[in-house]
Amino acid sequence: MHVVKEMLGHSSIRQTESYAITEEQTIGREMSELKNKLHGRPKSIPENELATLNRLEQEKKAIREKYNIQQP
């Protein structure tokens, strides 16, 4: 850590440590997203977008019924 402190020109080891902690958190988030992508889990969808999707599905259903369209 001291070598990294010197390389980055930080005045204190605490400054370098704060970057290291931030980097660990960022790496953790990125790895979690990668894990979700590899396992096919989508990101969570915001509630307002789910509501819009449900409304569109209902509208689609109503149009199919109105025009007697069979679902493929």
ZADOVO-295250 format. One record per residue (C-alpha): x, y, z; residue number from 1. Coordinates in Angstrom, 2 decimals, m for minus. Example, Ala and Ser with C-alpha at 12.3 -4.5 7.8 and 13.67 -1.06 7.14 Angstrom:
<atoms>
       c1       c2       c3    i
    12.30    m4.50     7.80    1
    13.67    m1.06     7.14    2
</atoms>
This chain:
<atoms>
       c1       c2       c3    i
     0.00     0.00     0.00    1
     2.90     2.33     0.76    2
     4.36     1.78    m2.69    3
     1.01     2.56    m4.31    4
     0.74     5.69    m2.12    5
     4.09     6.90    m3.42    6
     3.29     6.00    m7.03    7
     0.02     7.94    m6.90    8
     1.60    10.87    m5.11    9
    m0.78    10.75    m2.18   10
     0.20    12.66     0.92   11
    m1.12    10.01     3.30   12
    m1.78     6.29     3.39   13
    m5.38     7.05     4.38   14
    m5.97     8.73     1.03   15
    m4.68     5.64    m0.76   16
    m6.76     3.36     1.47   17
    m9.93     5.30     0.65   18
    m9.33     4.63    m3.04   19
    m8.71     0.96    m2.32   20
   m12.00     0.66    m0.40   21
   m13.89     2.41    m3.19   22
   m12.28     0.12    m5.74   23
   m13.26    m2.98    m3.74   24
   m16.88    m1.81    m3.66   25
   m16.85    m1.07    m7.39   26
   m15.31    m4.44    m8.17   27
   m17.93    m6.13    m5.99   28
   m20.78    m4.41    m7.85   29
   m19.29    m5.20   m11.24   30
   m18.74    m8.84   m10.33   31
   m22.32    m9.10    m9.10   32
   m23.61    m7.71   m12.40   33
   m21.40   m10.13   m14.32   34
   m22.69   m13.03   m12.23   35
   m26.27   m12.02   m13.01   36
   m25.49   m11.79   m16.72   37
   m23.79   m15.19   m16.75   38
   m26.67   m16.81   m14.90   39
   m29.28   m15.13   m17.07   40
   m30.81   m13.09   m14.28   41
   m32.04    m9.72   m15.49   42
   m31.48    m6.51   m13.59   43
   m34.37    m5.56   m11.41   44
   m37.06    m3.65   m13.30   45
   m38.37    m0.43   m11.73   46
   m41.99    m0.57   m10.55   47
   m43.15     2.16   m12.93   48
   m41.75     0.23   m15.90   49
   m43.47    m2.96   m14.72   50
   m46.74    m1.03   m14.45   51
   m46.30     0.26   m18.01   52
   m45.55    m3.24   m19.26   53
   m48.66    m4.64   m17.54   54
   m50.82    m1.84   m18.98   55
   m49.50    m2.53   m22.49   56
   m50.17    m6.25   m22.08   57
   m53.77    m5.49   m21.11   58
   m54.17    m3.16   m24.10   59
   m52.75    m5.82   m26.39   60
   m55.17    m8.38   m24.99   61
   m58.12    m6.01   m25.47   62
   m57.18    m5.37   m29.11   63
   m56.82    m9.10   m29.79   64
   m60.25    m9.72   m28.31   65
   m61.83    m6.77   m30.16   66
   m60.57    m8.01   m33.54   67
   m60.78   m11.71   m32.66   68
   m57.06   m12.24   m33.28   69
   m55.68   m15.59   m32.18   70
   m52.44   m15.51   m30.28   71
   m49.59   m17.35   m32.10   72
</atoms>
